[in-house]
């Protein structure tokens, strides 16, 4: 697959230009552009191609430019929504931790709008969830979903004409386990974004969180692997012993390995071999992950396009089968019922507090 070779060559070589000359014929140009768009990297690939001196066909070049500009426009809308959200929360004395998205791209990418961003992810202490929800509702957002009592829930969704805000009290939930947020918030570092106070995960926590998030989605977007590579390069003194310790404490060290191994193997992310060894799953899962997360399969996002294969992969790659089965059963039992007669599909639902208050 020439598109796989070209895209991975660009990402692996970064921040240097690939040593090889452009391998692109007309068909490979079109495939590369489609892959870049699929993985949320149209702007970054446009930048990388210019640095590498690779040229696309006029048609493919025009498509890449359009897609990069479109992604940048969406990113600007997300940035505006983020700024308004920070202002609303600051009025209550809440400074959230920024997860992924614009804040990450601002720190790691040559230009933040080179990485596609679709929503705002904020992490707050569990005790501040309700007041944060009310602050965001005060700026015109409506609660779309959220139930803090559920074991497999991790955020409240608020949406409006300007986009979606996911207000997290857990960093994530998946494979039957959850990454609680309060400890992450306690270790977060103070920062500023365009003059507004924000917080970011500590580098070691971010190394774990980003890997867990990527593996929870079966690495089906190469931007998530590139995030890991850029994070490791931005923190050459990253405390990998601490990364390993915190990954193990999540109960999901295998998921951290899947993502960092793929980032190292495919994109040359700087990861010490001993850290990968310390996080590695059993040999059979390593072999399966290497096959499922090969370069061509990830570029093609094969698992994302085949639901049965997705479900099977989640089951066989789970660190522990029992929590994964319980999680799947909970999801089946707790599937949202169809709306009642006269109700609008997708109508906002009340947010329940940890104590069950509405």
N, C-alpha and C positions, 0 to 999 in steps of 0.2 A: 504494500500500500504506500504509494508515493506521498499521499497526504500525511500519513502517519510519520514517515521518515522525515519529511520537511518540517512539520510542526514540532516534533520531538527534537529534531536537530537544532532548531532555533531556541527552544526552551532549555535544552541541555547546555548549549554553549553560553547562554546569557550569564554574566554581562558582557562577555566577549562575542565577537562576530564568529560564525562558523568558519572553520578553516577551509572547508570544501566550497567550491563555486556553486552557484544556484543549480539545483537539480530539477527545476520546474519546467515541464512542458505545459501546453495549454490545459490538458486534463488535470494535471497535478495542481495547477494554479487554482482552478475552480474548487477542487477538493480541499485544498489548504484553506481557502477563504471560508468555505462552509464549516470546516472543522474549527477554525478560529472563532466563528460566530457561535457555534454550538457550545464551546467551552468558555464563553464569556471573555474572550481575549482578543476581540477584533482590534481594539485600539493598541494593545500591547504588541500584537503581531505586526500591525502597520509600522509601529516604531522599530521593531526588531528587523523587519525587512529592509528598512532604510539604512539601519546601521550595518547590516550584512551586505548591502549592495545588491541584494536579490531583486529582480524585477518580475512583476506579474504581467499577464496580458492586459491590454487596456480594459477589457470587460471585467476581468477579475479584480483589477486595481480599483475600478470605479465602484464595484460592489463592496469591496473591503472598506473603502473610504466612507460610503454611505452608512454601512453598518457601524463603523467606528463612531461616526458623528451621531447616529441615532442612540448608541449606547451612552455616549457622553451627555446627550440631552437628558436621557433618563437619569443618569448619575447626578446631573445638576438639580433635577427635581427632588431626588432623594436627599441631596445635600441641603436643600432648602427645608425639607421636612425635618431633617435631623436638627438643623439650627433652631427651628421653631420649637421642637420637642425639648431641646436643651434649655431654652428660655423658659418654657412652661414649668419644667421640673425645678429649675434654679429658683423660681419664685417660692417653692416650698422647701428650699434648702436641700434638694436631692441632686447629687452629681452622679449620674449613672456611669457604669463601665460600658464602653463601646465594644461590641462584638462584631468581628468580621467587617464587611461593608466598607464605607467610605473612609472611616478612621484607619482601618488596616491598609487600604490602598494608599492613603495619604502618607503613611509611614514607610511603606515598602516599595512602591512602584515609582518609576521615573515621573509619571504624572498620575494622579489618583483616578482620573476619568478613563484611564487605559484599561481598567478592570471593571467589568460589568457589575453594577450594583442595583438591586431591585427593591430593597426595603431597608428599614432601620431596625437594628437589633440592639436593645439596651438591656443591661443587667442591673437590677437593683436588689437591695436586701429584701428578704421575704416580708419583713415587718413593714416595709414601705410600699408594698404592691398596691394596696387600695388607694392610698393618697396619690400615688403616681398615675394610676388609672384615671382618677378624677381630674388630675391636672391635664392629662392628654385629652380627655373628653372635653375639657374646657376650651381647647383650641379647635374643636369641631370634629374630632375623631369619634367614631362609634365603636363600641366593644362588639367585635364579631364573634369571638369565641374565647373561652377561658374558664377553667374550673380548677382552682388551686388545691382542691381536696383530692383530685385524682392522682394516683401514684405514678401514672405514666404521663402526666401533664408537666410542662416546663415553662410555658409562657402564656401571656394574654395577648390576643390579637386585637389591634385597634386600627380601623381603616377609615378613609375619607377620600375626597376627590384628589388629594395630593399624594396618596399612596398608603402604604401599610407600615405600621410600627408593631414590632413584636417586643413586648415587655417581658423580659425573662426574670424569673426568680430562681430557676435552675438553668445552668448553662445549656444543658441538653438532656434528653431522655431517649434511650434506645437500647435494644437488645435486652430489655427487661430490667435495666438499671438506669440510674440517673446521676448526673454530675451536679451536686448541690451548689447553689450559688453563693451562700453567705461566706464560706471560707475563701472563695475566689475574690469576693469583694473586699474582704479584710486584707488580702495580700496585694490588691491592685495598687497601681502607681498613679499619682496625680500628674496631669498633663493639661495642655490647652489645645484647642482646635479652633482656628480662626478667631482667637481672642476669647473663646468661651471655655470655662473649666470643664474638663472631662476626666475620665479615668480609663486606664487600659489594664488588662491582665498583666501580671508579672510575666517576663519572657518565658519562664519555665512553665507556668500555667498555660500560656498561650500556645506553647509547643504541644502540650497535651490536648488542649481544647480543639485547636484547629485540626489535629490528626483525628480525634474522635469524631468531629463533625464530618470530615471527609469520608471516613470509613463508614459512618452511619448511613451515608448516601452512596456507599460502594464505589467511591472515587470516580464517580461518573462525570466529573468536571475537572479538567486538567488545571484550571485556575486554582483549585484547592491545593494541588500538589506544588504548583509554582509558589503559592503563598508560603508553604513550608520551606521551600528552598530559599526564598528571599528573607524569611524570618531568621533562618540559621545564618545566612550571610550577614544580616544586620546585627546579629549578636554573636560575634566570633568567640566570646567568652561565656557562652550559654552553659549553665551548670547542668550537664547531662546526667550526673548522678541524681540531682534533684528532680529532673524530668522523669527518670526511671522510677524513682520513689513515688512521685505523685501519680504517675500513670498506673502503678500497681495499686495504689489506694483507691482508684476509681473502680476497681474490679474489672476493668476493660483494657488491660495492657495489650492484648492481642490486636485490638483495633488501632491502638497507637502504632504498633509495629506495622500493620498493613499499610498505613499511609506513609510513614517515614521510610519504610523499605522501598515502596514504589517511587517516592520522591528521590531517594538515593539512586536506585537502580535505573530509573528512566531519565531523571533530570540532573543527576550528579549533585544532589543536595548534600552538603557536608554534614554527615552523621558519623560519629565514631562507631566502628564495628562492634565494640564491646557493648554499647548501648542497645544496638539492634539485637544482639545476642541475648541481652538481659530481658528484653521484651518479647522475644520470639515465641510464637505458639508451637504446638507439636509439629513434627516434621511433615505429617500429612497435610495439615492446614497450611503450612508454608508452601508446600508444593502446589496445592490447589490455588492459593492466593496468587502465586507467581503466574499461574496459567490464566486465571480469571482477570488478573490485572496486568496483562501483557500490554506493550505499547499499542499495537494495532487495535486491540479490543477496547482499551480506554479511549483512544482517539475516536473510535466508532461509537462509543457509549453504548455498547452492545446490551448490557444488562438493563439499562434504562428503557430500552425499546422492547423488552420481553419480560412481562410481569412474572410468568412462572419461573423463569430463570432467576429473576431478582429475588423472589421469595426463597427459592432453593438455596441461593448463595447466602442470603442472610442467615438461614438456619444452619448451614454447614460451617460457616465462618464464625458463628457465635462462640465466645469464650466459654460459656456454660450453657448447656442445652436447657436445663430446667427453668431458669429465669426467662429465657427467650420464649419457651412454650407458654409459660404463664402470661407473659406480655401479649403474645398473639391471641390467647384466649380472652384476655381482658379487652383487647381491641375488638374482637368479634362480638363479645357480649355487650360492650359499650358503644357499639356502632350507633351513630346518631340517627334517630328515627326520622321518617319523612315528615315534613311540616304539616301541621294540622290544617284542616280545611279553612281557607281564608287567610292563612298566614303566608307571608312572603318567604320564599326560599332564601336562606342566608341571613335572615333577620337577626339582629343582635341578640345575644343571650346575656343574662346577668353574670357578673363575675362573683364567684364565691370566695370568701376569705378562708385562710387556714382553719379558722374556728367555725366556718359554716355561715358567717354573717353575709347578708346580701346588701 
